[in-house]
Amino acid sequence: MSRVGFIGTGHIAAPMARALARDGHEVSVSDRNAQIAAELAAQTPRITVLGNQAVVDRSDILFLCLRPDVAPDVLPGLEFRAGQQIVSVMAGVSRADLLGVCAPADAISQTIPIGFMEHGGCPLAAYPDGAVLEALFGQTNTVIPVASEAALNQHFAACKLIPGMLDMMATASGWLSERTGDARKAELFVTRLLGGYLAALGDVEAGRLTTERDALATPGTISRMMIEGLEGGDMRQVLTDTLNRINTRLEGMA
Ligand SMILES: NC(=O)c1ccc[n+]([C@@H]2O[C@H](COP(=O)([O-])OP(=O)(O)OC[C@H]3O[C@@H](n4cnc5c(N)ncnc54)[C@H](OP(=O)(O)O)[C@@H]3O)[C@@H](O)[C@H]2O)c1
């Protein structure tokens, strides 16, 4: 078991801290946000709340979970040590900047957790390698090492499929409930429909998504009507353009 610390105890640190404590690790979290830190500590004696430097001092593995605009004010004031493993989850904070502020620590990984990772099933893109993430989270989540920092940013951009998909699902659920008059059942139906379908897909390889789509959307079917409707509205181009714009913004931050 490891001593794992978190600088920045917010939305994304909390599920990771809970997962690690549940798995038996000794976890310390910084006292910002105070309320989230107190709630975590109240849940298990394996989570301790400390000041930023005390978290650094106590940790063999240290997760940096600050907002990118806050990180430059906080990290240079901390003393890291050689041999310490650092994991940054911060979108748009470059590897060069991390190496600068964390010196002499130079074992730095970058990843993109999503909150549901505490329940397992989350893909964790990792750069430059995923060894520490595999050791901590690999039993229930899928660590996916990527080839470059640019590729990590591209995976960050792809994560925004989640709000995009939620928007599409909310639109479909609204369409359904306007006709059935039952908003709860409409949302339950749409959510279970997509969740159950994706869970049943299991392992995927390149090309699986279009194979599955084409198996459903054969000529003359109402599934095909859906694909043709989206194509007619240029939805693929809109999605591609939006991913490009998000990626450009992330690269501009780094
Ligand atoms: N949310 C996600 O799903 C997600 C996913 C992947 C990556 N990320 C990345 O994770 C990072 C954090 O995102 P988040 O959504 O968790 O943001 P967040 O909820 O705002 O968490 C940031 C935390 O940093 C704390 N903080 C502010 N100043 C501090 C200081 N001087 N010392 C220590 N802590 C301080 C904040 O405390 P106060 O509330 O007291 O200010 C807050 O608890 C971002 O860089 C983001 O790109 C987030």
The ligand as an SDF file (V2000), in Angstrom:
LIG
                    3D

 48 52  0  0  0  0  0  0  0  0999 V2000
  -13.6370   17.7210  -12.8060 N   0  0  0  0  0  0  0  0  0  0  0  0
  -13.2580   16.7820  -13.6700 C   0  0  0  0  0  0  0  0  0  0  0  0
  -14.0520   15.9090  -14.0660 O   0  0  0  0  0  0  0  0  0  0  0  0
  -11.8210   16.7470  -14.1790 C   0  0  0  0  0  0  0  0  0  0  0  0
  -11.4390   15.6740  -14.9920 C   0  0  0  0  0  0  0  0  0  0  0  0
  -10.1070   15.5970  -15.4270 C   0  0  0  0  0  0  0  0  0  0  0  0
   -9.2150   16.5880  -15.0570 C   0  0  0  0  0  0  0  0  0  0  0  0
   -9.6340   17.6270  -14.2990 N   0  0  0  0  0  0  0  0  0  0  0  0
   -8.6500   18.6610  -13.9160 C   0  0  0  0  0  0  0  0  0  0  0  0
   -8.5370   18.6400  -12.5070 O   0  0  0  0  0  0  0  0  0  0  0  0
   -8.2170   19.9470  -12.0430 C   0  0  0  0  0  0  0  0  0  0  0  0
   -9.1900   20.3030  -10.9360 C   0  0  0  0  0  0  0  0  0  0  0  0
  -10.4840   20.2710  -11.4640 O   0  0  0  0  0  0  0  0  0  0  0  0
  -11.7500   20.1530  -10.4880 P   0  0  0  0  0  0  0  0  0  0  0  0
  -12.9270   20.0140  -11.3840 O   0  0  0  0  0  0  0  0  0  0  0  0
  -11.4940   19.1390   -9.4420 O   0  0  0  0  0  0  0  0  0  0  0  0
  -11.7400   21.6330   -9.8770 O   0  0  0  0  0  0  0  0  0  0  0  0
  -12.2160   22.0950   -8.4280 P   0  0  0  0  0  0  0  0  0  0  0  0
  -13.3730   21.2730   -7.9790 O   0  0  0  0  0  0  0  0  0  0  0  0
  -12.3560   23.5680   -8.4600 O   0  0  0  0  0  0  0  0  0  0  0  0
  -10.9750   21.7010   -7.5250 O   0  0  0  0  0  0  0  0  0  0  0  0
   -9.8400   22.5100   -7.3970 C   0  0  0  0  0  0  0  0  0  0  0  0
   -9.4820   22.5020   -5.9400 C   0  0  0  0  0  0  0  0  0  0  0  0
   -8.3010   23.2680   -5.7410 O   0  0  0  0  0  0  0  0  0  0  0  0
   -8.4640   23.9200   -4.4880 C   0  0  0  0  0  0  0  0  0  0  0  0
   -7.5340   25.0190   -4.2750 N   0  0  0  0  0  0  0  0  0  0  0  0
   -7.6570   26.3140   -4.6540 C   0  0  0  0  0  0  0  0  0  0  0  0
   -6.6060   27.0160   -4.1960 N   0  0  0  0  0  0  0  0  0  0  0  0
   -5.8150   26.1360   -3.5260 C   0  0  0  0  0  0  0  0  0  0  0  0
   -4.5950   26.2510   -2.8310 C   0  0  0  0  0  0  0  0  0  0  0  0
   -3.9470   27.4190   -2.6950 N   0  0  0  0  0  0  0  0  0  0  0  0
   -4.0760   25.1420   -2.2630 N   0  0  0  0  0  0  0  0  0  0  0  0
   -4.6970   23.9370   -2.3700 C   0  0  0  0  0  0  0  0  0  0  0  0
   -5.8490   23.7890   -3.0150 N   0  0  0  0  0  0  0  0  0  0  0  0
   -6.3990   24.8640   -3.5870 C   0  0  0  0  0  0  0  0  0  0  0  0
   -9.9000   24.3770   -4.5070 C   0  0  0  0  0  0  0  0  0  0  0  0
  -10.3170   24.7410   -3.1950 O   0  0  0  0  0  0  0  0  0  0  0  0
  -11.4050   25.9170   -2.9730 P   0  0  0  0  0  0  0  0  0  0  0  0
  -12.7160   25.3420   -3.4320 O   0  0  0  0  0  0  0  0  0  0  0  0
  -11.3340   26.1500   -1.5090 O   0  0  0  0  0  0  0  0  0  0  0  0
  -10.9560   27.0970   -3.7970 O   0  0  0  0  0  0  0  0  0  0  0  0
  -10.5770   23.1330   -5.0460 C   0  0  0  0  0  0  0  0  0  0  0  0
  -10.8890   22.2100   -4.0290 O   0  0  0  0  0  0  0  0  0  0  0  0
   -8.3050   20.8890  -13.2330 C   0  0  0  0  0  0  0  0  0  0  0  0
   -7.0170   21.2340  -13.6570 O   0  0  0  0  0  0  0  0  0  0  0  0
   -9.0240   20.0730  -14.2990 C   0  0  0  0  0  0  0  0  0  0  0  0
   -8.5370   20.3540  -15.5920 O   0  0  0  0  0  0  0  0  0  0  0  0
  -10.9060   17.7270  -13.8290 C   0  0  0  0  0  0  0  0  0  0  0  0
  1  2  1  0
  2  3  2  0
  2  4  1  0
  4  5  1  0
  4 48  2  0
  5  6  2  0
  6  7  1  0
  7  8  2  0
  8  9  1  0
  8 48  1  0
  9 10  1  0
  9 46  1  0
 10 11  1  0
 11 12  1  0
 11 44  1  0
 12 13  1  0
 13 14  1  0
 14 15  2  0
 14 16  1  0
 14 17  1  0
 17 18  1  0
 18 19  2  0
 18 20  1  0
 18 21  1  0
 21 22  1  0
 22 23  1  0
 23 24  1  0
 23 42  1  0
 24 25  1  0
 25 26  1  0
 25 36  1  0
 26 27  1  0
 26 35  1  0
 27 28  2  0
 28 29  1  0
 29 30  1  0
 29 35  2  0
 30 31  1  0
 30 32  2  0
 32 33  1  0
 33 34  2  0
 34 35  1  0
 36 37  1  0
 36 42  1  0
 37 38  1  0
 38 39  2  0
 38 40  1  0
 38 41  1  0
 42 43  1  0
 44 45  1  0
 44 46  1  0
 46 47  1  0
M  CHG  2   8   1  16  -1
M  END
$$$$
